[in-house]
Amino acid sequence: MQVYALVGGSGTGKSHRASYLAFKHGISLIIDDGLLISGNTILAGKSAKREATKIGATKRAIFLDDEHAAEVRKAIAAAAADKILVLGTSERMVRRIALRLGLPNPEQIIRIEEIASPRAINKALEERRQKNSHVIPIPTFAIKKDFPGYLIDPLRSFWGKSHRGDQKKVVIERSIVRPIFNSFGSFFISQHTIIQLTTHVAALAAGVARIGKVDVISEPDGVKLAIDINIFYGENVPAVLHEVQRRVKEDVEFYTGLNLLSVEVTARRIELPELQT
């Protein structure tokens, strides 16, 4: 397998240009911040941008965790690609990533200064300083489940390619996210706050008479919610349960950034609507 490397300081625009660089060189796999990416799909890994601390993010990005590295190695082998692009902040970092993933040393190292102008690099650095925004080289729809609450905007570029005087435009989509460690630093959301928000959101669903008990179960990778509700007589019970589940999943993730592993909604009682006088 041929290994290419794109090297540049943090925030200089590597991920912004990775997809086009891969397109230009016919590279089908990209290693970026702990993820193995192919086209519009994350094949394996966990993003360093989801770690709670910068130290954790660095360890994730260089595949220091054996289980993480083994998962990505297996996916690389299954992909049977002939080229891979590794992103890193230094030559030492990309070589270390290659070693952890059982890849040969990069045979071609491309520096960000070779493919981006000083003006473009300075603009990228300013965006990072002002907004703490990072780019992931896949479309937004492909990473929503991996970055609930942290997506900022989709990003689409039209890159021009000259060939015998003709201009061919290549459309490449990426996503802008705010990493957890940059967004919040050290943060804590109390169970009481989650319960209040869940109760409010669930009560907005049509057919819900009242919200009963809400349980919050914390897991290493996210949170599970269990909600008891009463439903008005005459309502389609399964439809109401699914609507509550949908609303809670979307809104609680959006407003808190929490990764909801499951939302279980149980109908405990049927209530008669109050008679109008």
Protein Blocks (a to p, Z undefined) as FASTA:
>chain_A
ZZddddddehilpmmmmmmmmmmnopabdceehiacehjacfbdcdfklpfbfklmmmmm
nomalklmmmmmmmmmmnopabdcdddfbfklmmmmmmmnopacdfbdcdfklmccfklm
mmmmmmmmmnopacdfbdfklmmmmmghiafbdcdddddddeehiacdddddddddddfk
lmnopadddfklmmmmmmmmmmmpghiabdcdddddddfkbccddddddddehiafklmm
mmmmmmmmmmmmmmnopacfbdcdddfbdcdddddZZ
